[in-house]
Amino acid sequence: MKKKELGISCPVFLRQEIVIKDITAEINRVKRAREKAAFAEELQRETNVLVTCPDYDDKKLDCKNCRFIADLRKKTAGLIIKLKS
């Protein structure tokens, strides 16, 4: 997603967004649950970068939005991983 689409102007978010977008595309591309789960595990690792960001400031709207989006993606990845079993 582009910076304007989400309105978050954080360099950490923007850098991770590129990686997360690529992983999400791979999850959508593959057909088997096992393959999706492998990418979902990678997605969780990349979203953890955002969830555990040392620059997080609960007074900044960008930070709150970033954390919210990262949490949703992490939960989604968790659901995909559960499908594997």
C-alpha positions in Angstrom: 0.0 0.0 0.0 1.2 3.5 -0.7 1.7 6.1 2.0 -1.4 8.0 0.9 -3.6 5.0 1.1 -3.1 4.5 4.8 -1.9 8.0 5.7 0.9 6.7 8.0 4.1 8.6 7.5 6.5 6.5 9.5 9.7 5.2 8.0 9.5 2.0 9.9 5.9 1.4 8.8 6.6 2.3 5.2 9.7 -0.1 5.0 7.7 -2.9 6.6 4.7 -2.3 4.5 6.6 -3.2 1.3 7.7 -6.5 2.9 4.3 -7.3 4.3 2.6 -6.5 1.0 4.9 -9.0 -0.8 4.2 -11.7 1.8 0.5 -11.1 1.6 0.6 -11.5 -2.2 2.4 -14.8 -1.8 -0.2 -16.0 0.8 -2.9 -15.1 -1.8 -1.0 -16.7 -4.6 -0.4 -20.2 -3.2 -3.2 -22.8 -2.9 -2.2 -25.2 -0.2 -2.8 -24.5 3.4 0.7 -25.7 4.4 2.3 -23.2 1.9 0.0 -20.4 3.1 1.0 -21.2 6.7 4.7 -20.9 5.9 4.1 -17.4 4.5 1.8 -16.6 7.4 4.6 -17.4 9.9 6.8 -15.0 8.0 4.1 -12.4 8.1 3.9 -12.7 11.8 7.6 -12.1 12.2 7.4 -9.0 10.0 4.4 -7.6 11.8 6.2 -8.1 15.1 8.6 -5.5 13.9 5.7 -3.0 14.0 4.1 -4.3 17.1 7.3 -4.1 19.1 8.5 -0.8 17.5 10.8 1.0 20.0 9.6 4.4 18.6 6.0 3.7 19.5 4.3 6.8 21.0 0.7 6.3 22.2 0.1 10.0 21.7 0.7 9.8 17.9 -2.2 8.8 15.6 0.2 7.2 13.1 1.6 5.0 15.8 -1.9 3.9 17.0 -3.0 3.2 13.4 0.2 1.3 12.7 -0.2 -0.9 15.8 -3.9 -1.5 15.0 -3.1 -2.6 11.5 -0.2 -4.7 12.6 -2.3 -6.4 15.3 -5.0 -7.3 12.7 -2.4 -8.7 10.3 -0.8 -10.7 13.1 -4.2 -12.2 14.0 -5.0 -13.0 10.4 -1.7 -14.8 10.0 -2.5 -16.8 13.2 -5.7 -17.9 11.7 -4.0 -19.0 8.5 -1.4 -21.0 10.5 -4.2 -22.8 12.4 -5.6 -24.0 9.1 -2.4 -26.0 8.5 -3.2 -28.4 11.3 
